[in-house]
Amino acid sequence: MNNTETLSKTGGQFLLSPISNADVYSREDFSDEHTEIYNMVMEFDRDRVLAQKEEIEKYDPELSKSLIKEMGELGLLGIDIPEAYGGVDLDKITTGIVAEALAQCPSFSVTWAVQTGIGSLPIVWFGTEEQKQKYLPKIASGEILCAYGLTEPYAGSDAISGKTTAMLSEDGKHYILNGEKIFITNGAWADVYTVFAQVDGDKFSAFLVDRDTEGFTIGAEEKKLGMKGSSTTPLIFQNAKVPVDNLLYEVGKGATIAFNCLNIGRFKLGESCLGGSKQVITNVVKYAKERRAFGQSIAHFDAIIKKFANMTIRTFATDSMIYRTIDLLQKATDQIDKSDPDYYIHYGEAMEKFAIETSMVKVFGSDTSHMVTDEGLQILGGYGFLEEYDLAGAYRDDRINQIWEGTNEVNRQIITGFMMKKSLMEELDVREAIREIDGYMSNGELTLDDDTLAEECQSIETAKRFALYLFNEALCEYGQDLKHEQQLTEIFADIFTDIYTAESTVVRARKIMASDSPEPTVVDIAKVYATEMGNRIMNQAHTVTNAVYNGNPSPIVDQKLNEFESKMRLKTNVIGLKRIIANHVYKQNEYPY
C-alpha cells in the first residue's frame, strides 16, 4: 500500500492508503470567506425563501423566478461560471456550501441546483465561445433559466440508450429532432435546454434548444408526490429545427457531457441532503424537549435518545465524507492549466477519476436524509403526519433524492464497477495490497501522532484489508461477470462507502480534538460510527462468502473471517455513548456541529 503517485491521481485511493496519511478537508477548514457565504445564504434562505415557502409550494413560477434573480444579484448563480461570462468563478467548496445552506425549501433549492449545475455546466464546459457569450451572462444573472433533458420514457438510468433522434437537414442548416424527454426539472420555466439525441440513430450527442424552437413543445406539469413548488414536465420534439450552431461540443460526445455533469450534480445533491438533515434535527429537537408524555419530556425517553444520537452521528459522518470529496475534486482540477484550450475537457476527465466518491456522496447523503426525515417524523408521532407540521412535506420532498441523479441502485453499481475497473486496469495497485494482507494481519500496526481514536483507526485499517480480501474472493469466482451479480456489487458498494465514511469521520474528529476548539462528543460520534461500521461489515462478509462459495466456504475461509473479525471488532459501549451524544444535542438545542 505504498504507490502514492498513483493514489494521488485517482479515486478509490482511500482503500489502499493508510488512515494516518488521510487528508480530510472539513468545515473546520472553511476560510473566512466561506463562512461569510454560508451565513449569507442561510440568512437569504430564512428571510427570503422560508418566509415565502407556503406560496412557493403552491406553485408560483413568478415568485420562484424572482427569487432566482435575487440569487443572481448576490452572485450565487455564477459560482461555476467564469468572470468573462458574468460569473464569479469560485471554488467547489463554495458550491457545496451554498447547496447545503439553501435547504429549507427543497422545491426552490432544486430550481437553483439545476440552474447552477446540470443546466448551465454543459455550456460552461463544452460550449463554443459564441454559445457561452449568448447564454452564460443571462444564466448568471437569472434573466433566463435553464434545464437539462436526458431521461426518456424508456431510457432512465441507462439514458445513453435514448431514442430521441437528430438528423441533419438537407440544406445542412439544422438538426431535426424527434422524440420525448421526461421528468425535466425547470421544464416549464426554462429558456434554454441541454438536450441529448442520437445523431443518425447511433451517435449520442447534445444540443442547446431554445424555448421558441420550431417543432418544440413543453408538456403539462407532472402531479408529483413532493417538490410541488418546482416545475417538472416532458419535452416534446416533433421535427424540431435546431440550428447546427447549437450542437454542443462534437457529434457523438454526448456521454462525456452527460456523465461529467452528473458527477458534479451528485455531490451537490448530497450537500442538499446534508443541509436538510441538519434542519430536521434542529426542528425536531425543540419539539421533543417541549412535548410531554407520562409526566416528562419525550426527549428523556431512551428510545428517543437513541434516535437523536443516530440522526446526529449519521449527519456528522455525511458532513465529513462530503467535504472530503469536494476537496478531492478541487485539488484535481487545481492541477489543470486554465490557459489550456482543452481545459474543460481535462476538467471533466478529472471529475470522472472520482466517480466512486461522488456516487458515494449521492448514495450516502440521500440515504442519510431519508433516515433522518423518517426518524424525525416518528419523533413527532401523530403530529408528524399532519400537513401543518414541516415533516409531512419534508418527507414527501425527500423521497426523490434516492432516485434522481441516477438511482441509488445505479450509483452503487458505479461505485463497485469503477473499483473493478481501476483494479483490473491497475490504476489502483490492488494486487500488491492483497499480497500484503497476511503480513499486516500478522504484525501490522499503525503509527499515529497521538492516541486519539487509535483503536478505531486500527479497526478501519483492518476493514480495508477485509474488504480487499472479500473483493478478491468474488473477483476470483466471477471475474468481470461480477458486475452482473448486482446483489453482491451492492454489498461491496456499501462496504466501500462505510469504510470511506468511517475514515472521514475519525480523521475529522481527530483533527477537531487537536485544534484550539476541541469538542469531546465528536470522539464519541467517531467511536460509535467505527464500531457499527465493523459490525455491519462482519455481517455482510458472511453474506458475501456464502454467496461466493454457495453456502459452503472452506475451513480456511472461515478462519480468515475469524481473524479479520478478531482484529476489527471494537468493544465500545455504543448505548452509553449515544446518550452522551443526544444530551449534547439537547444542550445546544440544535444540530451542533
MISEKOL-112640 format. One line per field, with one value per residue (C-alpha): residue in one letter; residue number from 1; x, y, z. Coordinates in Angstrom, 3 decimals, padded with zeros to 6 digits. Example, Ala and Ser with C-alpha at 12.3 -4.5 7.8 and 13.67 -1.06 7.14 Angstrom:
2
res c(a s)
n c(1 2)
east c(012.300 013.670)
north c(-004.500 -001.060)
up c(007.800 007.140)
This chain:
593
res c(m n n t e t l s k t g g q f l l s p i s n a d v y s r e d f s d e h t e i y n m v m e f d r d r v l a q k e e i e k y d p e l s k s l i k e m g e l g l l g i d i p e a y g g v d l d k i t t g i v a e a l a q c p s f s v t w a v q t g i g s l p i v w f g t e e q k q k y l p k i a s g e i l c a y g l t e p y a g s d a i s g k t t a m l s e d g k h y i l n g e k i f i t n g a w a d v y t v f a q v d g d k f s a f l v d r d t e g f t i g a e e k k l g m k g s s t t p l i f q n a k v p v d n l l y e v g k g a t i a f n c l n i g r f k l g e s c l g g s k q v i t n v v k y a k e r r a f g q s i a h f d a i i k k f a n m t i r t f a t d s m i y r t i d l l q k a t d q i d k s d p d y y i h y g e a m e k f a i e t s m v k v f g s d t s h m v t d e g l q i l g g y g f l e e y d l a g a y r d d r i n q i w e g t n e v n r q i i t g f m m k k s l m e e l d v r e a i r e i d g y m s n g e l t l d d d t l a e e c q s i e t a k r f a l y l f n e a l c e y g q d l k h e q q l t e i f a d i f t d i y t a e s t v v r a r k i m a s d s p e p t v v d i a k v y a t e m g n r i m n q a h t v t n a v y n g n p s p i v d q k l n e f e s k m r l k t n v i g l k r i i a n h v y k q n e y p y)
n c(1 2 3 4 5 6 7 8 9 10 11 12 13 14 15 16 17 18 19 20 21 22 23 24 25 26 27 28 29 30 31 32 33 34 35 36 37 38 39 40 41 42 43 44 45 46 47 48 49 50 51 52 53 54 55 56 57 58 59 60 61 62 63 64 65 66 67 68 69 70 71 72 73 74 75 76 77 78 79 80 81 82 83 84 85 86 87 88 89 90 91 92 93 94 95 96 97 98 99 100 101 102 103 104 105 106 107 108 109 110 111 112 113 114 115 116 117 118 119 120 121 122 123 124 125 126 127 128 129 130 131 132 133 134 135 136 137 138 139 140 141 142 143 144 145 146 147 148 149 150 151 152 153 154 155 156 157 158 159 160 161 162 163 164 165 166 167 168 169 170 171 172 173 174 175 176 177 178 179 180 181 182 183 184 185 186 187 188 189 190 191 192 193 194 195 196 197 198 199 200 201 202 203 204 205 206 207 208 209 210 211 212 213 214 215 216 217 218 219 220 221 222 223 224 225 226 227 228 229 230 231 232 233 234 235 236 237 238 239 240 241 242 243 244 245 246 247 248 249 250 251 252 253 254 255 256 257 258 259 260 261 262 263 264 265 266 267 268 269 270 271 272 273 274 275 276 277 278 279 280 281 282 283 284 285 286 287 288 289 290 291 292 293 294 295 296 297 298 299 300 301 302 303 304 305 306 307 308 309 310 311 312 313 314 315 316 317 318 319 320 321 322 323 324 325 326 327 328 329 330 331 332 333 334 335 336 337 338 339 340 341 342 343 344 345 346 347 348 349 350 351 352 353 354 355 356 357 358 359 360 361 362 363 364 365 366 367 368 369 370 371 372 373 374 375 376 377 378 379 380 381 382 383 384 385 386 387 388 389 390 391 392 393 394 395 396 397 398 399 400 401 402 403 404 405 406 407 408 409 410 411 412 413 414 415 416 417 418 419 420 421 422 423 424 425 426 427 428 429 430 431 432 433 434 435 436 437 438 439 440 441 442 443 444 445 446 447 448 449 450 451 452 453 454 455 456 457 458 459 460 461 462 463 464 465 466 467 468 469 470 471 472 473 474 475 476 477 478 479 480 481 482 483 484 485 486 487 488 489 490 491 492 493 494 495 496 497 498 499 500 501 502 503 504 505 506 507 508 509 510 511 512 513 514 515 516 517 518 519 520 521 522 523 524 525 526 527 528 529 530 531 532 533 534 535 536 537 538 539 540 541 542 543 544 545 546 547 548 549 550 551 552 553 554 555 556 557 558 559 560 561 562 563 564 565 566 567 568 569 570 571 572 573 574 575 576 577 578 579 580 581 582 583 584 585 586 587 588 589 590 591 592 593)
east c(000.000 002.701 002.052 001.463 001.973 -000.875 -003.020 -002.803 -004.279 -007.364 -010.363 -010.589 -007.224 -008.725 -008.901 -005.137 -003.655 -003.250 -005.595 -002.560 -001.990 -005.618 -006.058 -009.684 -010.887 -013.877 -015.975 -013.494 -011.135 -013.516 -011.908 -013.447 -014.954 -016.521 -018.087 -019.406 -021.001 -022.535 -024.050 -025.266 -027.037 -028.534 -029.903 -031.275 -032.833 -034.504 -035.631 -036.488 -037.222 -038.546 -040.646 -042.451 -042.283 -046.036 -046.515 -043.657 -045.150 -048.450 -046.549 -045.838 -043.470 -043.078 -042.165 -039.587 -038.114 -037.877 -036.005 -033.637 -032.918 -032.212 -029.689 -028.177 -027.762 -025.923 -023.589 -024.976 -025.843 -022.392 -020.195 -019.063 -019.237 -016.057 -015.926 -015.643 -019.229 -020.763 -019.908 -017.711 -015.807 -015.399 -014.164 -016.141 -016.192 -018.333 -020.631 -021.117 -021.639 -024.435 -026.130 -026.017 -027.231 -030.115 -032.102 -035.293 -037.425 -036.400 -038.671 -036.719 -033.303 -033.770 -034.642 -031.376 -029.426 -030.402 -029.746 -026.211 -025.462 -026.654 -028.496 -025.524 -022.369 -022.657 -022.332 -019.557 -017.526 -018.290 -019.870 -018.290 -017.262 -020.423 -022.627 -021.027 -021.413 -025.047 -026.265 -023.974 -024.301 -028.085 -027.919 -025.609 -027.967 -031.100 -032.541 -033.049 -033.479 -032.005 -032.813 -031.339 -033.123 -031.666 -034.279 -036.835 -039.921 -037.897 -034.422 -033.946 -030.663 -029.464 -030.001 -027.458 -029.789 -032.362 -034.393 -034.671 -033.140 -031.330 -030.934 -029.114 -031.463 -030.928 -029.629 -027.227 -028.504 -030.452 -030.629 -034.170 -035.013 -037.798 -038.615 -039.600 -037.820 -039.490 -039.056 -037.370 -036.803 -037.397 -039.176 -041.957 -039.809 -036.582 -035.466 -032.651 -032.348 -029.392 -030.992 -029.443 -030.269 -028.892 -027.413 -028.046 -029.544 -026.368 -024.192 -025.227 -024.912 -026.027 -027.794 -028.802 -032.504 -034.131 -037.621 -039.043 -037.583 -039.976 -041.353 -040.507 -043.279 -043.416 -045.792 -048.060 -046.755 -046.455 -048.530 -045.795 -045.538 -043.316 -041.320 -044.649 -043.270 -040.842 -041.531 -041.330 -042.556 -041.972 -040.253 -041.651 -039.781 -041.727 -039.398 -037.869 -035.430 -032.263 -029.556 -026.310 -024.544 -026.420 -024.611 -022.785 -019.153 -018.982 -021.230 -021.035 -019.634 -022.914 -021.942 -018.900 -021.106 -023.836 -021.688 -019.323 -022.264 -023.900 -020.730 -020.991 -024.754 -024.305 -022.140 -024.446 -027.415 -025.534 -024.927 -028.612 -029.445 -026.903 -028.469 -031.921 -030.796 -029.416 -032.654 -034.742 -032.642 -032.785 -036.548 -037.376 -035.181 -037.122 -040.393 -039.097 -037.957 -041.367 -043.599 -044.530 -045.791 -046.076 -045.116 -041.862 -040.399 -040.222 -036.613 -035.740 -037.047 -034.167 -035.738 -035.922 -032.368 -031.236 -032.990 -031.363 -027.967 -028.340 -029.517 -026.638 -023.967 -025.135 -025.318 -021.846 -020.477 -022.204 -020.756 -017.287 -017.274 -018.903 -016.430 -013.564 -014.839 -015.314 -011.732 -010.534 -012.346 -010.947 -007.370 -007.747 -008.977 -006.434 -003.711 -005.111 -003.695 -006.568 -004.832 -005.018 -007.612 -008.816 -009.083 -012.680 -012.052 -009.322 -011.623 -014.240 -011.638 -010.573 -014.178 -014.545 -011.493 -013.508 -016.765 -016.517 -016.507 -019.182 -021.504 -020.793 -021.778 -025.032 -025.977 -024.893 -026.237 -029.676 -029.907 -028.998 -031.655 -034.207 -033.327 -033.214 -036.507 -038.217 -036.946 -037.791 -041.375 -041.543 -040.453 -043.283 -045.692 -049.186 -048.276 -045.653 -048.466 -050.232 -049.626 -049.368 -046.070 -042.972 -042.094 -045.012 -043.861 -040.188 -040.908 -042.512 -039.848 -037.004 -038.163 -036.960 -033.361 -032.741 -033.990 -032.704 -029.083 -029.034 -030.921 -029.045 -029.094 -027.319 -024.852 -023.967 -023.173 -020.988 -019.071 -018.239 -017.913 -015.288 -013.467 -013.354 -012.176 -009.427 -008.284 -008.234 -006.625 -004.107 -004.950 -005.009 -002.421 -004.964 -002.924 000.012 -002.335 -003.869 -000.421 000.368 -002.744 -001.216 001.768 -000.477 -002.707 000.337 002.118 000.827 000.295 -000.407 001.897 -000.129 000.991 -001.327 -003.550 -006.899 -009.184 -006.193 -008.259 -010.814 -008.054 -006.719 -010.204 -010.672 -007.298 -008.355 -011.702 -009.836 -007.942 -011.128 -012.886 -009.981 -009.939 -013.674 -013.465 -010.644 -012.562 -015.541 -013.374 -011.648 -015.032 -016.875 -014.207 -015.645 -019.063 -019.137 -020.757 -023.833 -024.101 -025.911 -026.812 -023.111 -021.980 -024.451 -022.943 -019.445 -020.560 -021.941 -018.753 -016.527 -018.763 -018.845 -015.043 -014.624 -017.167 -015.760 -012.275 -013.538 -015.379 -012.491 -009.877 -012.120 -012.738 -009.003 -008.421 -011.066 -009.557 -006.096 -007.460 -007.829 -011.527 -011.718 -015.186 -015.160 -018.506 -017.044 -014.813 -017.930 -019.511 -016.408 -016.273 -019.888 -019.640 -016.443 -017.868 -021.120 -019.229 -017.266 -020.427 -022.077 -019.089 -018.785 -022.413 -022.002 -018.846 -020.758 -023.373 -020.631 -018.696 -021.841 -022.809 -019.340 -018.986 -022.660 -023.079 -020.026 -016.898 -013.797 -012.349 -009.532 -012.050 -013.845 -010.511 -009.754 -013.107 -012.479 -009.040 -010.427 -013.295 -010.998 -008.717 -011.540 -014.061 -014.312 -015.615 -017.489 -020.495 -022.448 -025.620 -023.842 -022.126 -025.385 -026.849 -023.928 -024.279 -028.036 -027.623 -025.129 -027.696 -030.290 -027.971 -027.252 -030.949 -029.949 -027.680 -024.410 -021.564)
north c(000.000 002.473 003.520 007.139 008.577 006.513 007.069 010.839 010.855 008.677 007.856 004.813 005.572 005.522 001.721 001.393 004.340 004.206 006.285 008.041 009.591 010.599 014.315 015.048 018.564 019.530 022.551 023.355 024.322 026.909 030.228 033.437 033.975 030.503 031.200 034.575 032.998 030.212 032.740 034.933 032.050 030.827 034.323 034.527 031.095 032.061 035.599 035.315 031.650 030.123 033.218 032.542 028.753 028.310 030.414 028.653 025.244 026.313 026.535 030.191 030.434 034.198 034.104 031.354 033.154 036.412 034.664 033.140 036.648 037.802 034.988 036.175 039.653 038.083 036.225 032.833 031.705 032.270 030.363 027.953 030.456 032.334 036.048 036.709 035.498 037.248 034.693 034.812 031.532 030.438 027.106 023.898 024.274 027.362 025.451 022.834 025.441 027.148 023.827 022.882 026.238 026.509 023.664 024.990 024.785 021.815 022.910 026.135 024.597 022.130 025.009 026.676 023.405 022.795 026.425 026.273 022.615 020.337 023.198 025.535 023.425 021.777 025.250 026.300 023.181 022.351 025.401 027.382 030.966 032.157 029.826 030.992 034.666 034.123 032.203 032.366 036.057 035.743 032.462 034.028 036.974 034.841 036.604 033.209 029.773 026.580 022.874 019.506 016.941 013.436 010.985 009.426 007.247 004.097 005.316 006.308 005.489 003.971 007.349 006.952 004.362 007.109 007.078 010.797 011.314 014.170 014.205 016.874 018.750 018.605 022.170 021.417 024.324 022.462 019.240 017.873 016.418 013.918 012.287 012.994 013.753 013.325 014.409 017.651 019.973 023.639 022.228 024.820 027.729 027.376 029.382 027.092 023.306 020.945 018.058 014.723 012.891 010.226 011.734 009.397 006.953 005.949 008.977 010.181 013.983 017.129 020.241 023.609 024.056 027.457 027.682 029.175 026.478 025.489 021.984 022.025 021.987 021.648 019.142 019.582 019.800 016.427 015.772 014.817 013.258 016.132 019.093 020.637 024.153 023.220 022.643 019.112 018.497 016.448 017.996 017.035 017.259 016.928 017.797 020.447 022.626 023.192 025.301 023.438 026.117 024.777 021.443 021.207 020.023 017.349 014.772 011.534 013.150 013.340 010.739 012.790 015.810 013.877 011.930 014.758 016.955 014.185 013.695 017.319 017.045 014.095 015.897 018.933 016.668 015.137 018.643 019.491 016.287 017.233 020.649 019.116 016.573 019.319 021.291 018.261 017.598 021.237 021.465 018.156 018.562 021.653 019.753 016.735 018.851 020.537 017.528 015.660 012.125 010.033 013.048 014.005 015.402 012.725 013.781 011.882 008.535 006.238 005.225 008.905 009.489 006.698 008.335 011.713 010.100 008.029 011.040 013.160 010.501 009.836 013.543 014.235 011.336 012.638 016.094 014.585 012.478 015.104 017.914 015.447 014.512 018.083 018.820 015.870 017.314 020.779 019.532 017.510 020.497 022.868 020.859 021.710 024.659 027.113 028.512 025.101 025.314 021.865 022.915 021.798 018.500 017.756 019.128 016.536 013.799 014.838 014.620 011.118 009.928 010.454 008.921 006.404 009.135 011.327 008.338 007.541 011.095 010.788 007.417 008.100 011.651 010.710 007.602 009.793 012.409 009.641 008.085 011.413 012.626 009.323 009.279 012.948 012.309 009.344 011.527 013.934 010.992 011.803 015.468 014.450 013.124 016.493 018.990 021.913 020.477 020.676 016.989 015.864 017.977 017.252 013.526 013.792 016.117 013.928 010.740 011.758 012.140 008.403 008.380 011.336 011.991 008.237 005.956 004.764 001.275 002.544 004.587 001.519 -000.260 002.714 002.508 -001.178 -001.032 001.702 -000.077 -003.183 -001.153 000.624 -002.682 -004.589 -001.680 -001.310 002.334 001.149 -001.407 -003.721 -006.847 -005.612 -004.571 -008.060 -009.652 -007.533 -008.554 -011.562 -009.525 -006.837 -009.341 -010.953 -007.890 -004.756 -001.741 001.875 004.667 007.674 011.033 010.686 008.066 009.736 007.110 004.820 001.635 002.968 003.780 000.241 -001.187 000.851 -000.304 -003.893 -003.223 -002.074 -005.371 -007.276 -005.510 -006.222 -009.872 -010.270 -008.322 -010.560 -013.715 -012.505 -011.476 -014.865 -016.598 -014.384 -012.381 -009.468 -011.140 -009.881 -006.726 -008.828 -010.098 -006.972 -008.132 -008.673 -005.454 -003.504 -005.069 -004.155 -000.591 -000.301 -001.750 000.652 003.593 002.598 002.465 005.787 007.446 005.948 007.100 010.591 010.761 009.523 011.718 014.769 014.011 013.650 016.978 018.707 017.332 018.599 022.079 025.126 024.246 020.552 019.042 015.649 014.471 014.204 011.444 009.670 010.031 008.584 005.698 004.732 005.031 002.975 000.284 -000.031 000.036 -003.013 -004.813 -004.131 -005.316 -008.504 -009.363 -008.506 -010.632 -013.791 -012.965 -012.485 -015.656 -017.777 -016.442 -016.923 -020.451 -021.387 -021.714 -023.935 -021.827 -023.838 -024.004 -021.743 -019.081 -019.392 -018.986 -015.859 -014.335 -015.028 -013.407 -010.266 -010.063 -010.501 -007.671 -005.372 -005.756 -002.833 -003.211 000.082 000.853 002.409 002.729 004.774 006.982 007.611 009.020 011.443 012.486 013.092 015.090 017.332 017.954 018.776 021.270 023.027 022.863 022.265 020.180 021.269 020.639)
up c(000.000 -000.961 -004.558 -003.568 -007.052 -008.469 -005.385 -005.678 -009.158 -008.978 -006.844 -004.622 -003.017 000.476 000.276 -000.214 001.638 005.458 007.545 009.011 005.546 005.004 004.306 005.173 004.461 006.620 007.514 010.279 007.423 005.930 005.137 006.470 003.016 003.067 006.453 005.300 002.226 004.318 006.726 003.870 002.137 005.419 006.002 002.455 002.798 006.075 005.211 001.518 000.811 004.031 004.668 001.350 001.364 001.538 -001.601 -003.405 -002.635 -004.166 -007.477 -008.167 -011.160 -010.964 -007.280 -007.812 -010.818 -008.884 -006.067 -008.614 -009.912 -006.358 -006.059 -009.316 -007.846 -004.900 -007.273 -006.253 -009.786 -011.220 -008.784 -011.513 -014.395 -015.435 -014.771 -018.516 -018.887 -015.892 -013.228 -010.146 -010.709 -007.079 -005.769 -005.361 -001.594 -002.131 -004.476 -001.765 000.938 -000.990 -001.762 001.922 003.211 000.737 002.294 003.883 000.737 -001.444 -004.305 -004.619 -003.975 -006.840 -009.171 -008.149 -008.370 -011.992 -012.906 -011.498 -012.226 -014.985 -016.686 -017.151 -016.730 -020.177 -021.678 -019.294 -020.002 -023.620 -025.218 -028.040 -027.410 -029.162 -027.088 -023.844 -024.758 -025.734 -022.689 -019.665 -018.670 -018.645 -016.723 -014.135 -013.642 -013.524 -016.557 -018.155 -016.610 -017.980 -017.892 -018.817 -020.980 -020.699 -019.372 -021.735 -021.216 -021.993 -021.002 -017.374 -015.688 -018.995 -020.613 -023.418 -024.939 -025.524 -028.729 -029.443 -032.881 -034.599 -038.378 -040.362 -042.678 -046.438 -046.516 -043.652 -041.542 -038.858 -036.910 -036.931 -033.508 -032.856 -029.551 -025.963 -022.705 -019.323 -015.685 -016.714 -013.752 -014.678 -017.742 -017.990 -016.805 -018.743 -021.751 -022.900 -022.614 -022.968 -024.856 -025.788 -029.006 -031.324 -034.485 -037.419 -034.923 -033.098 -032.262 -028.807 -028.883 -027.097 -028.358 -026.958 -027.635 -027.243 -025.846 -029.060 -031.336 -034.125 -033.506 -029.782 -027.183 -023.413 -021.854 -018.849 -015.299 -013.617 -010.493 -008.031 -004.592 -003.436 -004.745 -005.616 -005.952 -008.728 -012.414 -013.838 -017.381 -020.517 -023.527 -026.921 -030.220 -033.466 -036.332 -034.089 -036.056 -034.032 -035.745 -036.399 -034.372 -031.330 -031.395 -028.082 -028.285 -031.011 -032.610 -030.640 -027.479 -025.573 -022.987 -021.989 -021.376 -019.578 -017.149 -016.251 -015.327 -013.329 -011.269 -010.109 -009.678 -007.337 -004.811 -004.906 -004.223 -001.310 000.057 -000.179 001.689 004.351 004.845 005.043 007.642 009.873 009.578 010.582 013.688 014.753 014.258 015.901 018.984 020.002 019.693 021.631 024.557 024.819 024.133 027.344 027.885 031.040 033.102 031.371 028.167 025.470 024.877 028.080 026.799 025.932 022.621 021.606 022.822 020.503 017.555 018.119 018.534 015.369 013.353 014.629 014.097 010.569 009.717 011.134 009.091 005.956 006.516 006.941 003.777 001.560 002.173 001.933 -001.525 -002.684 -001.688 -003.772 -006.785 -006.107 -005.861 -009.049 -011.050 -009.496 -011.236 -014.685 -016.616 -017.149 -020.239 -021.919 -024.751 -023.677 -020.024 -019.588 -021.361 -018.822 -016.116 -016.993 -017.041 -013.538 -012.362 -013.743 -011.804 -008.620 -009.836 -006.976 -004.342 -005.969 -006.235 -002.587 -001.668 -003.584 -002.085 001.484 001.550 000.232 002.426 005.399 004.732 004.214 007.581 009.406 007.955 008.712 012.306 012.733 011.668 014.028 016.952 016.150 016.225 015.009 014.561 012.030 009.856 009.768 006.982 009.396 010.647 008.439 008.472 006.287 003.365 004.054 003.975 000.534 -000.825 000.363 -001.333 -004.792 -003.594 -003.768 -007.371 -009.391 -010.410 -011.035 -008.674 -005.610 -007.113 -010.235 -008.199 -006.149 -009.421 -010.388 -007.095 -007.424 -011.205 -011.101 -008.283 -010.503 -013.484 -011.542 -010.088 -013.377 -015.263 -012.405 -011.800 -008.196 -007.162 -005.586 -006.350 -004.275 -001.472 -001.421 -001.276 001.793 003.746 005.521 006.683 008.079 009.838 011.454 012.773 011.086 013.335 012.514 013.544 014.733 016.042 019.059 020.664 019.963 018.403 017.859 018.215 015.745 013.253 013.609 013.071 009.896 008.566 009.169 007.477 004.364 004.196 004.917 002.030 -000.323 000.707 000.075 -003.186 -004.402 -003.483 -005.511 -008.481 -008.474 -008.594 -011.066 -012.908 -014.838 -014.595 -011.007 -012.423 -013.199 -009.603 -008.501 -005.010 -004.371 -006.024 -003.882 -000.762 -001.895 -002.638 000.884 002.390 000.438 001.346 005.013 005.171 003.364 005.626 008.822 007.907 007.075 010.398 012.532 010.853 011.176 014.861 015.480 013.764 015.877 019.059 018.022 017.280 019.501 019.969 020.880 021.303 023.091 021.731 018.217 019.606 020.860 017.415 015.750 018.234 017.606 013.833 013.631 015.911 014.000 010.691 011.844 012.896 009.540 007.544 009.571 008.841 005.150 004.928 005.782 003.146 000.540 001.312 001.457 -001.971 -003.467 -002.082 -002.372 001.373 001.822 002.466 003.294 006.827 005.589 004.575 007.917 009.695 007.658 008.581 012.251 012.073 010.450 012.904 015.903 014.764 013.656 016.492 018.921 022.465 022.622 024.805 021.952 024.052 026.695 024.120 022.275 025.485 025.743 022.099 022.374 025.577 023.794 021.059 023.708 025.394 022.099 021.154 017.511 015.333 016.951 014.501)
